[in-house]
Amino acid sequence: MVQSKAVTVEEYLAELPEDRRATVSAVRDVILANLPDGYVEGMRWGMITYSVPLEVSGKTYNGQPLGYVSIASQKNYVSLYLMGVYGEREQEFRAEFEATGRKLDMGKSCVRFKRPDDLPLDLIGREVARQSVDDFVAKVREAQS
């Protein structure tokens, strides 16, 4: 599955094969346990997304809520999108990840993995908890100016 048409997170999880559902659910649990107040879980762009509601962020360039974290089952791996590490935080995150001894497969903000054990879940939890909604909105606004 590359992009789901599921409308709810529950539908999305139900359509995954059992092993992939367990992987996505394990990382989702870490996200939910560490997600600052104000972010909303839902389905966007065919994946589970934690975003800032438009009522909070105001108008966005694409009219969509600001995505903070997303998780998606892809054909050969699972993708974890951490928008908070995009830009200035990326190098520090890469160093922290690699210091755990795990192999990092990462694009700009996308960490690719196959099993929850591929991730340092404590680091992922800290990264998710790092930015409040207000801080994230301010970072996005600053980047746009």
A tleap script that builds the chain and sets N, CA, C and O, in Angstrom:
source leaprc.protein.ff14SB
mol = sequence {
  NMET VAL GLN SER LYS ALA VAL THR VAL GLU
  GLU TYR LEU ALA GLU LEU PRO GLU ASP ARG
  ARG ALA THR VAL SER ALA VAL ARG ASP VAL
  ILE LEU ALA ASN LEU PRO ASP GLY TYR VAL
  GLU GLY MET ARG TRP GLY MET ILE THR TYR
  SER VAL PRO LEU GLU VAL SER GLY LYS THR
  TYR ASN GLY GLN PRO LEU GLY TYR VAL SER
  ILE ALA SER GLN LYS ASN TYR VAL SER LEU
  TYR LEU MET GLY VAL TYR GLY GLU ARG GLU
  GLN GLU PHE ARG ALA GLU PHE GLU ALA THR
  GLY ARG LYS LEU ASP MET GLY LYS SER CYS
  VAL ARG PHE LYS ARG PRO ASP ASP LEU PRO
  LEU ASP LEU ILE GLY ARG GLU VAL ALA ARG
  GLN SER VAL ASP ASP PHE VAL ALA LYS VAL
  ARG GLU ALA GLN CSER
}
set mol.1.N position { 0.849 -1.174 0.000 }
set mol.1.CA position { 0.000 0.000 0.000 }
set mol.1.C position { 0.890 1.232 0.000 }
set mol.1.O position { 1.764 1.374 0.856 }
set mol.2.N position { 0.674 2.104 -0.940 }
set mol.2.CA position { 1.454 3.324 -0.996 }
set mol.2.C position { 0.635 4.493 -0.491 }
set mol.2.O position { 1.154 5.325 0.254 }
set mol.3.N position { -0.627 4.583 -0.874 }
set mol.3.CA position { -1.463 5.654 -0.355 }
set mol.3.C position { -2.857 5.105 -0.108 }
set mol.3.O position { -3.485 4.532 -0.999 }
set mol.4.N position { -3.318 5.287 1.096 }
set mol.4.CA position { -4.612 4.759 1.495 }
set mol.4.C position { -5.730 5.747 1.196 }
set mol.4.O position { -5.517 6.959 1.168 }
set mol.5.N position { -6.902 5.217 0.979 }
set mol.5.CA position { -8.102 6.045 0.820 }
set mol.5.C position { -8.931 6.020 2.107 }
set mol.5.O position { -10.047 6.540 2.132 }
set mol.6.N position { -8.397 5.425 3.167 }
set mol.6.CA position { -9.112 5.345 4.446 }
set mol.6.C position { -9.451 6.748 4.944 }
set mol.6.O position { -8.677 7.689 4.770 }
set mol.7.N position { -10.607 6.867 5.558 }
set mol.7.CA position { -11.078 8.153 6.070 }
set mol.7.C position { -10.708 8.305 7.544 }
set mol.7.O position { -10.500 9.423 8.017 }
set mol.8.N position { -10.625 7.194 8.272 }
set mol.8.CA position { -10.288 7.247 9.694 }
set mol.8.C position { -9.012 6.446 9.952 }
set mol.8.O position { -8.613 5.601 9.152 }
set mol.9.N position { -8.391 6.734 11.082 }
set mol.9.CA position { -7.197 5.996 11.481 }
set mol.9.C position { -7.541 4.525 11.677 }
set mol.9.O position { -6.760 3.648 11.308 }
set mol.10.N position { -8.695 4.257 12.250 }
set mol.10.CA position { -9.113 2.875 12.488 }
set mol.10.C position { -9.250 2.118 11.167 }
set mol.10.O position { -8.832 0.965 11.072 }
set mol.11.N position { -9.829 2.753 10.150 }
set mol.11.CA position { -9.946 2.127 8.832 }
set mol.11.C position { -8.560 1.858 8.241 }
set mol.11.O position { -8.307 0.800 7.666 }
set mol.12.N position { -7.687 2.825 8.396 }
set mol.12.CA position { -6.328 2.686 7.877 }
set mol.12.C position { -5.637 1.480 8.507 }
set mol.12.O position { -5.076 0.639 7.806 }
set mol.13.N position { -5.682 1.407 9.822 }
set mol.13.CA position { -5.030 0.304 10.517 }
set mol.13.C position { -5.652 -1.039 10.136 }
set mol.13.O position { -4.942 -2.035 9.992 }
set mol.14.N position { -6.966 -1.068 9.975 }
set mol.14.CA position { -7.661 -2.312 9.640 }
set mol.14.C position { -7.272 -2.843 8.264 }
set mol.14.O position { -7.306 -4.053 8.043 }
set mol.15.N position { -6.908 -1.971 7.347 }
set mol.15.CA position { -6.574 -2.433 6.002 }
set mol.15.C position { -5.121 -2.894 5.866 }
set mol.15.O position { -4.737 -3.424 4.824 }
set mol.16.N position { -4.320 -2.697 6.901 }
set mol.16.CA position { -2.922 -3.127 6.850 }
set mol.16.C position { -2.801 -4.617 7.157 }
set mol.16.O position { -3.596 -5.152 7.930 }
set mol.17.N position { -1.814 -5.296 6.561 }
set mol.17.CA position { -1.530 -6.674 6.974 }
set mol.17.C position { -1.140 -6.681 8.457 }
set mol.17.O position { -0.628 -5.685 8.968 }
set mol.18.N position { -1.377 -7.778 9.130 }
set mol.18.CA position { -1.182 -7.844 10.582 }
set mol.18.C position { 0.203 -7.385 11.048 }
set mol.18.O position { 0.306 -6.626 12.012 }
set mol.19.N position { 1.267 -7.835 10.379 }
set mol.19.CA position { 2.607 -7.444 10.815 }
set mol.19.C position { 2.837 -5.949 10.637 }
set mol.19.O position { 3.452 -5.311 11.491 }
set mol.20.N position { 2.356 -5.391 9.549 }
set mol.20.CA position { 2.516 -3.958 9.307 }
set mol.20.C position { 1.644 -3.160 10.277 }
set mol.20.O position { 2.054 -2.100 10.750 }
set mol.21.N position { 0.452 -3.660 10.574 }
set mol.21.CA position { -0.428 -2.996 11.546 }
set mol.21.C position { 0.253 -2.930 12.913 }
set mol.21.O position { 0.189 -1.905 13.592 }
set mol.22.N position { 0.900 -4.014 13.314 }
set mol.22.CA position { 1.601 -4.036 14.603 }
set mol.22.C position { 2.738 -3.016 14.619 }
set mol.22.O position { 2.947 -2.340 15.626 }
set mol.23.N position { 3.468 -2.902 13.518 }
set mol.23.CA position { 4.574 -1.943 13.427 }
set mol.23.C position { 4.058 -0.511 13.504 }
set mol.23.O position { 4.545 0.286 14.307 }
set mol.24.N position { 3.076 -0.187 12.673 }
set mol.24.CA position { 2.515 1.165 12.666 }
set mol.24.C position { 1.899 1.486 14.023 }
set mol.24.O position { 2.067 2.593 14.535 }
set mol.25.N position { 1.195 0.537 14.602 }
set mol.25.CA position { 0.547 0.768 15.902 }
set mol.25.C position { 1.554 1.012 17.015 }
set mol.25.O position { 1.324 1.850 17.888 }
set mol.26.N position { 2.671 0.288 16.993 }
set mol.26.CA position { 3.691 0.477 18.028 }
set mol.26.C position { 4.277 1.885 17.966 }
set mol.26.O position { 4.468 2.523 19.001 }
set mol.27.N position { 4.558 2.369 16.773 }
set mol.27.CA position { 5.109 3.721 16.633 }
set mol.27.C position { 4.028 4.753 16.918 }
set mol.27.O position { 4.306 5.792 17.516 }
set mol.28.N position { 2.810 4.480 16.500 }
set mol.28.CA position { 1.688 5.384 16.800 }
set mol.28.C position { 1.526 5.548 18.308 }
set mol.28.O position { 1.277 6.654 18.787 }
set mol.29.N position { 1.665 4.464 19.051 }
set mol.29.CA position { 1.551 4.541 20.510 }
set mol.29.C position { 2.602 5.484 21.102 }
set mol.29.O position { 2.304 6.241 22.027 }
set mol.30.N position { 3.823 5.442 20.575 }
set mol.30.CA position { 4.885 6.337 21.039 }
set mol.30.C position { 4.531 7.783 20.697 }
set mol.30.O position { 4.714 8.685 21.515 }
set mol.31.N position { 4.030 7.993 19.497 }
set mol.31.CA position { 3.638 9.345 19.090 }
set mol.31.C position { 2.554 9.874 20.023 }
set mol.31.O position { 2.675 10.976 20.558 }
set mol.32.N position { 1.500 9.092 20.216 }
set mol.32.CA position { 0.380 9.538 21.058 }
set mol.32.C position { 0.804 9.788 22.503 }
set mol.32.O position { 0.297 10.708 23.144 }
set mol.33.N position { 1.714 8.988 23.015 }
set mol.33.CA position { 2.171 9.148 24.397 }
set mol.33.C position { 2.995 10.419 24.588 }
set mol.33.O position { 3.117 10.917 25.707 }
set mol.34.N position { 3.557 10.941 23.507 }
set mol.34.CA position { 4.460 12.089 23.613 }
set mol.34.C position { 3.969 13.349 22.911 }
set mol.34.O position { 4.613 14.395 22.999 }
set mol.35.N position { 2.863 13.266 22.232 }
set mol.35.CA position { 2.356 14.375 21.437 }
set mol.35.C position { 1.870 15.511 22.337 }
set mol.35.O position { 1.017 15.295 23.197 }
set mol.36.N position { 2.403 16.711 22.147 }
set mol.36.CA position { 1.933 17.846 22.946 }
set mol.36.C position { 0.453 18.143 22.672 }
set mol.36.O position { -0.071 17.824 21.605 }
set mol.37.N position { -0.196 18.749 23.642 }
set mol.37.CA position { -1.594 19.132 23.495 }
set mol.37.C position { -1.763 20.073 22.310 }
set mol.37.O position { -0.904 20.910 22.032 }
set mol.38.N position { -2.887 19.917 21.619 }
set mol.38.CA position { -3.229 20.820 20.533 }
set mol.38.C position { -3.088 20.216 19.152 }
set mol.38.O position { -3.754 20.653 18.213 }
set mol.39.N position { -2.222 19.206 19.013 }
set mol.39.CA position { -2.123 18.516 17.729 }
set mol.39.C position { -3.294 17.545 17.618 }
set mol.39.O position { -3.767 17.017 18.624 }
set mol.40.N position { -3.756 17.315 16.398 }
set mol.40.CA position { -4.918 16.475 16.168 }
set mol.40.C position { -4.533 15.307 15.266 }
set mol.40.O position { -3.893 15.491 14.231 }
set mol.41.N position { -4.931 14.106 15.671 }
set mol.41.CA position { -4.688 12.916 14.860 }
set mol.41.C position { -5.799 12.768 13.830 }
set mol.41.O position { -6.975 12.953 14.142 }
set mol.42.N position { -5.419 12.436 12.608 }
set mol.42.CA position { -6.404 12.199 11.557 }
set mol.42.C position { -5.727 11.630 10.327 }
set mol.42.O position { -4.531 11.340 10.342 }
set mol.43.N position { -6.484 11.473 9.281 }
set mol.43.CA position { -5.962 10.984 8.009 }
set mol.43.C position { -5.794 12.162 7.059 }
set mol.43.O position { -6.740 12.910 6.810 }
set mol.44.N position { -4.599 12.320 6.538 }
set mol.44.CA position { -4.299 13.343 5.539 }
set mol.44.C position { -3.295 12.741 4.562 }
set mol.44.O position { -2.376 12.027 4.964 }
set mol.45.N position { -3.476 13.031 3.295 }
set mol.45.CA position { -2.538 12.583 2.273 }
set mol.45.C position { -2.345 11.058 2.290 }
set mol.45.O position { -1.275 10.566 1.929 }
set mol.46.N position { -3.373 10.315 2.705 }
set mol.46.CA position { -3.319 8.859 2.707 }
set mol.46.C position { -2.502 8.256 3.820 }
set mol.46.O position { -2.098 7.097 3.726 }
set mol.47.N position { -2.244 9.013 4.881 }
set mol.47.CA position { -1.471 8.497 6.009 }
set mol.47.C position { -1.982 9.088 7.318 }
set mol.47.O position { -2.708 10.082 7.324 }
set mol.48.N position { -1.593 8.466 8.418 }
set mol.48.CA position { -1.946 8.989 9.739 }
set mol.48.C position { -1.105 10.239 9.952 }
set mol.48.O position { 0.120 10.205 9.836 }
set mol.49.N position { -1.776 11.337 10.263 }
set mol.49.CA position { -1.083 12.610 10.411 }
set mol.49.C position { -1.507 13.303 11.701 }
set mol.49.O position { -2.673 13.272 12.093 }
set mol.50.N position { -0.544 13.919 12.338 }
set mol.50.CA position { -0.763 14.718 13.545 }
set mol.50.C position { -0.502 16.156 13.121 }
set mol.50.O position { 0.615 16.513 12.746 }
set mol.51.N position { -1.540 16.971 13.186 }
set mol.51.CA position { -1.438 18.296 12.595 }
set mol.51.C position { -1.998 19.378 13.510 }
set mol.51.O position { -2.645 19.103 14.521 }
set mol.52.N position { -1.725 20.614 13.116 }
set mol.52.CA position { -2.241 21.797 13.799 }
set mol.52.C position { -3.526 22.203 13.069 }
set mol.52.O position { -3.488 22.479 11.870 }
set mol.53.N position { -4.648 22.241 13.766 }
set mol.53.CA position { -5.899 22.636 13.111 }
set mol.53.C position { -5.803 24.052 12.533 }
set mol.53.O position { -5.102 24.909 13.070 }
set mol.54.N position { -6.513 24.276 11.440 }
set mol.54.CA position { -6.510 25.597 10.803 }
set mol.54.C position { -7.023 26.686 11.741 }
set mol.54.O position { -6.606 27.839 11.637 }
set mol.55.N position { -7.920 26.330 12.651 }
set mol.55.CA position { -8.428 27.332 13.604 }
set mol.55.C position { -7.308 27.872 14.485 }
set mol.55.O position { -7.391 28.987 14.999 }
set mol.56.N position { -6.259 27.068 14.653 }
set mol.56.CA position { -5.119 27.470 15.485 }
set mol.56.C position { -4.034 28.122 14.637 }
set mol.56.O position { -3.513 29.177 14.998 }
set mol.57.N position { -3.695 27.509 13.526 }
set mol.57.CA position { -2.585 27.999 12.699 }
set mol.57.C position { -2.964 29.192 11.837 }
set mol.57.O position { -2.114 30.010 11.484 }
set mol.58.N position { -4.241 29.286 11.499 }
set mol.58.CA position { -4.643 30.285 10.526 }
set mol.58.C position { -4.419 29.746 9.134 }
set mol.58.O position { -4.112 28.568 8.955 }
set mol.59.N position { -4.571 30.601 8.155 }
set mol.59.CA position { -4.453 30.216 6.757 }
set mol.59.C position { -3.069 29.630 6.466 }
set mol.59.O position { -2.053 30.133 6.947 }
set mol.60.N position { -3.051 28.571 5.678 }
set mol.60.CA position { -1.792 27.955 5.258 }
set mol.60.C position { -1.659 28.072 3.745 }
set mol.60.O position { -2.633 28.370 3.054 }
set mol.61.N position { -0.474 27.843 3.239 }
set mol.61.CA position { -0.222 28.010 1.803 }
set mol.61.C position { -1.073 27.086 0.939 }
set mol.61.O position { -1.392 27.423 -0.201 }
set mol.62.N position { -1.447 25.910 1.478 }
set mol.62.CA position { -2.226 24.963 0.685 }
set mol.62.C position { -3.641 24.748 1.220 }
set mol.62.O position { -4.375 23.892 0.727 }
set mol.63.N position { -4.017 25.534 2.235 }
set mol.63.CA position { -5.352 25.409 2.809 }
set mol.63.C position { -5.544 24.180 3.675 }
set mol.63.O position { -6.666 23.886 4.087 }
set mol.64.N position { -4.465 23.454 3.960 }
set mol.64.CA position { -4.522 22.247 4.790 }
set mol.64.C position { -3.909 22.527 6.166 }
set mol.64.O position { -3.068 23.415 6.303 }
set mol.65.N position { -4.330 21.772 7.181 }
set mol.65.CA position { -3.689 21.905 8.486 }
set mol.65.C position { -2.186 21.636 8.378 }
set mol.65.O position { -1.743 20.869 7.523 }
set mol.66.N position { -1.417 22.271 9.247 }
set mol.66.CA position { 0.037 22.079 9.253 }
set mol.66.C position { 0.373 20.694 9.795 }
set mol.66.O position { 0.076 20.387 10.950 }
set mol.67.N position { 0.985 19.867 8.972 }
set mol.67.CA position { 1.382 18.526 9.402 }
set mol.67.C position { 2.647 18.579 10.229 }
set mol.67.O position { 3.643 19.172 9.815 }
set mol.68.N position { 2.612 17.959 11.401 }
set mol.68.CA position { 3.756 17.933 12.319 }
set mol.68.C position { 4.468 16.580 12.265 }
set mol.68.O position { 5.690 16.518 12.131 }
set mol.69.N position { 3.690 15.495 12.369 }
set mol.69.CA position { 4.210 14.135 12.322 }
set mol.69.C position { 3.238 13.300 11.502 }
set mol.69.O position { 2.023 13.469 11.614 }
set mol.70.N position { 3.762 12.408 10.687 }
set mol.70.CA position { 2.914 11.473 9.942 }
set mol.70.C position { 3.572 10.112 9.945 }
set mol.70.O position { 4.789 9.992 10.088 }
set mol.71.N position { 2.751 9.085 9.787 }
set mol.71.CA position { 3.265 7.724 9.664 }
set mol.71.C position { 2.472 7.026 8.572 }
set mol.71.O position { 1.246 7.117 8.514 }
set mol.72.N position { 3.200 6.325 7.706 }
set mol.72.CA position { 2.555 5.687 6.565 }
set mol.72.C position { 3.216 4.364 6.234 }
set mol.72.O position { 4.439 4.234 6.275 }
set mol.73.N position { 2.397 3.398 5.909 }
set mol.73.CA position { 2.884 2.121 5.414 }
set mol.73.C position { 3.116 2.256 3.916 }
set mol.73.O position { 2.187 2.540 3.160 }
set mol.74.N position { 4.339 2.056 3.498 }
set mol.74.CA position { 4.699 2.116 2.080 }
set mol.74.C position { 4.875 0.690 1.559 }
set mol.74.O position { 4.660 -0.270 2.299 }
set mol.75.N position { 5.256 0.548 0.319 }
set mol.75.CA position { 5.381 -0.783 -0.273 }
set mol.75.C position { 6.422 -1.646 0.446 }
set mol.75.O position { 6.141 -2.794 0.790 }
set mol.76.N position { 7.610 -1.105 0.674 }
set mol.76.CA position { 8.704 -1.900 1.239 }
set mol.76.C position { 9.165 -1.475 2.626 }
set mol.76.O position { 10.120 -2.040 3.160 }
set mol.77.N position { 8.505 -0.495 3.209 }
set mol.77.CA position { 8.918 0.016 4.513 }
set mol.77.C position { 7.801 0.872 5.090 }
set mol.77.O position { 6.760 1.067 4.463 }
set mol.78.N position { 8.036 1.381 6.295 }
set mol.78.CA position { 7.128 2.341 6.930 }
set mol.78.C position { 7.871 3.665 6.971 }
set mol.78.O position { 9.073 3.705 7.233 }
set mol.79.N position { 7.151 4.745 6.711 }
set mol.79.CA position { 7.744 6.080 6.739 }
set mol.79.C position { 7.231 6.842 7.957 }
set mol.79.O position { 6.035 6.845 8.249 }
set mol.80.N position { 8.147 7.478 8.650 }
set mol.80.CA position { 7.807 8.359 9.764 }
set mol.80.C position { 8.292 9.749 9.383 }
set mol.80.O position { 9.493 9.990 9.269 }
set mol.81.N position { 7.344 10.659 9.189 }
set mol.81.CA position { 7.676 12.026 8.790 }
set mol.81.C position { 7.707 12.899 10.039 }
set mol.81.O position { 6.696 13.043 10.727 }
set mol.82.N position { 8.850 13.470 10.327 }
set mol.82.CA position { 9.052 14.325 11.497 }
set mol.82.C position { 9.377 15.729 11.010 }
set mol.82.O position { 10.544 16.075 10.829 }
set mol.83.N position { 8.351 16.529 10.799 }
set mol.83.CA position { 8.571 17.869 10.256 }
set mol.83.C position { 9.377 18.757 11.203 }
set mol.83.O position { 9.998 19.724 10.762 }
set mol.84.N position { 9.373 18.446 12.475 }
set mol.84.CA position { 10.153 19.218 13.436 }
set mol.84.C position { 11.653 19.099 13.242 }
set mol.84.O position { 12.404 19.951 13.718 }
set mol.85.N position { 12.112 18.046 12.545 }
set mol.85.CA position { 13.555 17.905 12.331 }
set mol.85.C position { 13.985 18.480 10.997 }
set mol.85.O position { 15.179 18.553 10.705 }
set mol.86.N position { 13.028 18.886 10.191 }
set mol.86.CA position { 13.364 19.445 8.878 }
set mol.86.C position { 14.094 20.777 9.065 }
set mol.86.O position { 13.630 21.650 9.798 }
set mol.87.N position { 15.221 20.921 8.406 }
set mol.87.CA position { 15.964 22.177 8.492 }
set mol.87.C position { 17.063 22.120 9.532 }
set mol.87.O position { 17.867 21.189 9.552 }
set mol.88.N position { 17.092 23.117 10.390 }
set mol.88.CA position { 18.208 23.289 11.329 }
set mol.88.C position { 18.372 22.139 12.312 }
set mol.88.O position { 19.486 21.914 12.785 }
set mol.89.N position { 17.334 21.414 12.635 }
set mol.89.CA position { 17.410 20.327 13.614 }
set mol.89.C position { 17.867 19.004 12.993 }
set mol.89.O position { 18.191 18.063 13.718 }
set mol.90.N position { 17.898 18.925 11.689 }
set mol.90.CA position { 18.166 17.649 11.012 }
set mol.90.C position { 19.511 17.031 11.397 }
set mol.90.O position { 19.564 15.848 11.735 }
set mol.91.N position { 20.568 17.785 11.354 }
set mol.91.CA position { 21.891 17.223 11.651 }
set mol.91.C position { 21.997 16.724 13.089 }
set mol.91.O position { 22.590 15.677 13.348 }
set mol.92.N position { 21.426 17.467 14.007 }
set mol.92.CA position { 21.449 17.042 15.411 }
set mol.92.C position { 20.654 15.753 15.587 }
set mol.92.O position { 21.102 14.838 16.279 }
set mol.93.N position { 19.480 15.674 14.968 }
set mol.93.CA position { 18.669 14.464 15.049 }
set mol.93.C position { 19.428 13.271 14.462 }
set mol.93.O position { 19.447 12.190 15.050 }
set mol.94.N position { 20.054 13.476 13.298 }
set mol.94.CA position { 20.815 12.393 12.675 }
set mol.94.C position { 21.910 11.887 13.621 }
set mol.94.O position { 22.094 10.679 13.769 }
set mol.95.N position { 22.624 12.798 14.250 }
set mol.95.CA position { 23.699 12.411 15.168 }
set mol.95.C position { 23.144 11.655 16.376 }
set mol.95.O position { 23.720 10.652 16.797 }
set mol.96.N position { 22.037 12.127 16.929 }
set mol.96.CA position { 21.428 11.450 18.076 }
set mol.96.C position { 20.950 10.051 17.690 }
set mol.96.O position { 21.113 9.103 18.459 }
set mol.97.N position { 20.375 9.926 16.526 }
set mol.97.CA position { 19.879 8.630 16.057 }
set mol.97.C position { 21.048 7.668 15.879 }
set mol.97.O position { 21.026 6.551 16.395 }
set mol.98.N position { 22.061 8.105 15.149 }
set mol.98.CA position { 23.202 7.245 14.855 }
set mol.98.C position { 23.982 6.876 16.116 }
set mol.98.O position { 24.619 5.824 16.159 }
set mol.99.N position { 23.939 7.726 17.139 }
set mol.99.CA position { 24.617 7.429 18.404 }
set mol.99.C position { 23.976 6.242 19.125 }
set mol.99.O position { 24.580 5.671 20.033 }
set mol.100.N position { 22.767 5.871 18.730 }
set mol.100.CA position { 22.102 4.717 19.353 }
set mol.100.C position { 22.601 3.404 18.766 }
set mol.100.O position { 22.271 2.332 19.272 }
set mol.101.N position { 23.397 3.482 17.697 }
set mol.101.CA position { 23.911 2.280 17.056 }
set mol.101.C position { 22.985 1.705 15.998 }
set mol.101.O position { 23.300 0.690 15.378 }
set mol.102.N position { 21.855 2.342 15.792 }
set mol.102.CA position { 20.933 1.879 14.757 }
set mol.102.C position { 21.270 2.559 13.433 }
set mol.102.O position { 21.812 3.663 13.405 }
set mol.103.N position { 20.936 1.875 12.339 }
set mol.103.CA position { 21.180 2.421 11.008 }
set mol.103.C position { 20.039 3.376 10.666 }
set mol.103.O position { 18.866 3.017 10.766 }
set mol.104.N position { 20.389 4.580 10.268 }
set mol.104.CA position { 19.403 5.585 9.908 }
set mol.104.C position { 19.219 5.612 8.398 }
set mol.104.O position { 20.182 5.758 7.645 }
set mol.105.N position { 17.977 5.469 7.966 }
set mol.105.CA position { 17.599 5.615 6.555 }
set mol.105.C position { 16.650 6.801 6.518 }
set mol.105.O position { 15.468 6.663 6.835 }
set mol.106.N position { 17.165 7.976 6.128 }
set mol.106.CA position { 16.393 9.204 6.271 }
set mol.106.C position { 16.574 10.136 5.087 }
set mol.106.O position { 17.678 10.305 4.568 }
set mol.107.N position { 15.458 10.741 4.670 }
set mol.107.CA position { 15.490 11.848 3.728 }
set mol.107.C position { 15.495 13.125 4.543 }
set mol.107.O position { 16.064 13.149 5.635 }
set mol.108.N position { 14.880 14.186 4.050 }
set mol.108.CA position { 14.874 15.464 4.773 }
set mol.108.C position { 14.151 15.364 6.122 }
set mol.108.O position { 14.690 15.782 7.146 }
set mol.109.N position { 12.952 14.818 6.122 }
set mol.109.CA position { 12.226 14.662 7.382 }
set mol.109.C position { 11.628 13.272 7.511 }
set mol.109.O position { 10.894 13.002 8.462 }
set mol.110.N position { 11.926 12.393 6.581 }
set mol.110.CA position { 11.316 11.071 6.504 }
set mol.110.C position { 12.292 10.000 6.961 }
set mol.110.O position { 13.346 9.803 6.356 }
set mol.111.N position { 11.929 9.310 8.034 }
set mol.111.CA position { 12.713 8.188 8.528 }
set mol.111.C position { 12.025 6.914 8.040 }
set mol.111.O position { 10.851 6.683 8.330 }
set mol.112.N position { 12.761 6.098 7.305 }
set mol.112.CA position { 12.218 4.852 6.775 }
set mol.112.C position { 12.701 3.693 7.643 }
set mol.112.O position { 13.865 3.638 8.038 }
set mol.113.N position { 11.780 2.764 7.932 }
set mol.113.CA position { 12.117 1.622 8.777 }
set mol.113.C position { 11.183 0.459 8.465 }
set mol.113.O position { 10.172 0.624 7.782 }
set mol.114.N position { 11.534 -0.711 8.973 }
set mol.114.CA position { 10.696 -1.893 8.738 }
set mol.114.C position { 10.048 -2.408 10.012 }
set mol.114.O position { 8.932 -2.927 9.973 }
set mol.115.N position { 10.732 -2.269 11.139 }
set mol.115.CA position { 10.213 -2.754 12.429 }
set mol.115.C position { 10.418 -1.681 13.494 }
set mol.115.O position { 11.323 -0.855 13.372 }
set mol.116.N position { 9.598 -1.684 14.520 }
set mol.116.CA position { 9.801 -0.700 15.597 }
set mol.116.C position { 11.205 -0.773 16.198 }
set mol.116.O position { 11.744 0.242 16.640 }
set mol.117.N position { 11.803 -1.979 16.216 }
set mol.117.CA position { 13.157 -2.128 16.760 }
set mol.117.C position { 14.207 -1.400 15.940 }
set mol.117.O position { 15.326 -1.192 16.409 }
set mol.118.N position { 13.858 -1.007 14.710 }
set mol.118.CA position { 14.788 -0.241 13.873 }
set mol.118.C position { 14.919 1.197 14.357 }
set mol.118.O position { 15.844 1.910 13.969 }
set mol.119.N position { 13.986 1.615 15.205 }
set mol.119.CA position { 13.956 2.998 15.692 }
set mol.119.C position { 14.341 3.077 17.165 }
set mol.119.O position { 13.985 2.189 17.940 }
set mol.120.N position { 15.061 4.124 17.565 }
set mol.120.CA position { 15.239 4.391 18.988 }
set mol.120.C position { 13.955 5.097 19.462 }
set mol.120.O position { 13.848 6.321 19.387 }
set mol.121.N position { 13.003 4.323 19.940 }
set mol.121.CA position { 11.676 4.869 20.242 }
set mol.121.C position { 11.708 5.967 21.297 }
set mol.121.O position { 10.860 6.859 21.280 }
set mol.122.N position { 12.677 5.916 22.220 }
set mol.122.CA position { 12.782 7.000 23.202 }
set mol.122.C position { 13.166 8.311 22.511 }
set mol.122.O position { 12.646 9.370 22.864 }
set mol.123.N position { 14.059 8.252 21.542 }
set mol.123.CA position { 14.427 9.450 20.771 }
set mol.123.C position { 13.236 9.945 19.959 }
set mol.123.O position { 12.992 11.150 19.895 }
set mol.124.N position { 12.500 9.043 19.345 }
set mol.124.CA position { 11.318 9.435 18.571 }
set mol.124.C position { 10.321 10.123 19.501 }
set mol.124.O position { 9.755 11.156 19.143 }
set mol.125.N position { 10.103 9.570 20.672 }
set mol.125.CA position { 9.189 10.194 21.636 }
set mol.125.C position { 9.640 11.590 22.031 }
set mol.125.O position { 8.825 12.511 22.094 }
set mol.126.N position { 10.928 11.756 22.296 }
set mol.126.CA position { 11.456 13.089 22.655 }
set mol.126.C position { 11.302 14.070 21.506 }
set mol.126.O position { 11.002 15.246 21.714 }
set mol.127.N position { 11.510 13.575 20.291 }
set mol.127.CA position { 11.389 14.449 19.120 }
set mol.127.C position { 9.943 14.892 18.931 }
set mol.127.O position { 9.689 16.062 18.642 }
set mol.128.N position { 9.009 13.987 19.088 }
set mol.128.CA position { 7.586 14.323 18.969 }
set mol.128.C position { 7.206 15.350 20.037 }
set mol.128.O position { 6.456 16.286 19.760 }
set mol.129.N position { 7.718 15.176 21.247 }
set mol.129.CA position { 7.386 16.063 22.368 }
set mol.129.C position { 8.093 17.416 22.290 }
set mol.129.O position { 7.742 18.333 23.032 }
set mol.130.N position { 9.066 17.553 21.422 }
set mol.130.CA position { 9.951 18.717 21.393 }
set mol.130.C position { 9.247 20.047 21.130 }
set mol.130.O position { 9.612 21.055 21.735 }
set mol.131.N position { 8.254 20.078 20.249 }
set mol.131.CA position { 7.670 21.363 19.863 }
set mol.131.C position { 6.181 21.439 20.189 }
set mol.131.O position { 5.377 20.620 19.743 }
set mol.132.N position { 5.850 22.442 20.975 }
set mol.132.CA position { 4.437 22.721 21.225 }
set mol.132.C position { 3.806 23.207 19.930 }
set mol.132.O position { 4.509 23.563 18.984 }
set mol.133.N position { 2.490 23.220 19.889 }
set mol.133.CA position { 1.784 23.733 18.720 }
set mol.133.C position { 2.231 25.166 18.425 }
set mol.133.O position { 2.525 25.502 17.278 }
set mol.134.N position { 2.282 26.006 19.458 }
set mol.134.CA position { 2.678 27.408 19.257 }
set mol.134.C position { 4.092 27.517 18.692 }
set mol.134.O position { 4.339 28.322 17.794 }
set mol.135.N position { 5.026 26.711 19.214 }
set mol.135.CA position { 6.407 26.741 18.717 }
set mol.135.C position { 6.487 26.274 17.263 }
set mol.135.O position { 7.217 26.850 16.457 }
set mol.136.N position { 5.731 25.229 16.938 }
set mol.136.CA position { 5.756 24.711 15.572 }
set mol.136.C position { 5.167 25.720 14.591 }
set mol.136.O position { 5.732 25.948 13.522 }
set mol.137.N position { 4.048 26.318 14.946 }
set mol.137.CA position { 3.432 27.336 14.075 }
set mol.137.C position { 4.400 28.503 13.881 }
set mol.137.O position { 4.545 29.007 12.767 }
set mol.138.N position { 5.063 28.934 14.955 }
set mol.138.CA position { 6.024 30.035 14.847 }
set mol.138.C position { 7.186 29.659 13.921 }
set mol.138.O position { 7.636 30.484 13.126 }
set mol.139.N position { 7.669 28.425 14.021 }
set mol.139.CA position { 8.772 27.964 13.167 }
set mol.139.C position { 8.339 27.984 11.693 }
set mol.139.O position { 9.095 28.423 10.827 }
set mol.140.N position { 7.131 27.510 11.420 }
set mol.140.CA position { 6.636 27.497 10.040 }
set mol.140.C position { 6.498 28.928 9.529 }
set mol.140.O position { 6.900 29.230 8.405 }
set mol.141.N position { 5.934 29.802 10.346 }
set mol.141.CA position { 5.750 31.205 9.926 }
set mol.141.C position { 7.095 31.865 9.658 }
set mol.141.O position { 7.239 32.621 8.697 }
set mol.142.N position { 8.077 31.583 10.502 }
set mol.142.CA position { 9.416 32.161 10.324 }
set mol.142.C position { 10.034 31.663 9.014 }
set mol.142.O position { 10.658 32.437 8.287 }
set mol.143.N position { 9.864 30.399 8.722 }
set mol.143.CA position { 10.427 29.819 7.493 }
set mol.143.C position { 9.763 30.402 6.247 }
set mol.143.O position { 10.384 30.473 5.186 }
set mol.144.N position { 8.521 30.813 6.372 }
set mol.144.CA position { 7.789 31.360 5.231 }
set mol.144.C position { 8.101 32.832 4.979 }
set mol.144.O position { 7.820 33.356 3.901 }
set mol.145.N position { 8.684 33.497 5.976 }
set mol.145.CA position { 8.946 34.937 5.796 }
set mol.145.C position { 10.308 35.213 5.214 }
set mol.145.O position { 10.668 36.372 5.007 }
savepdb mol mol.pdb
quit
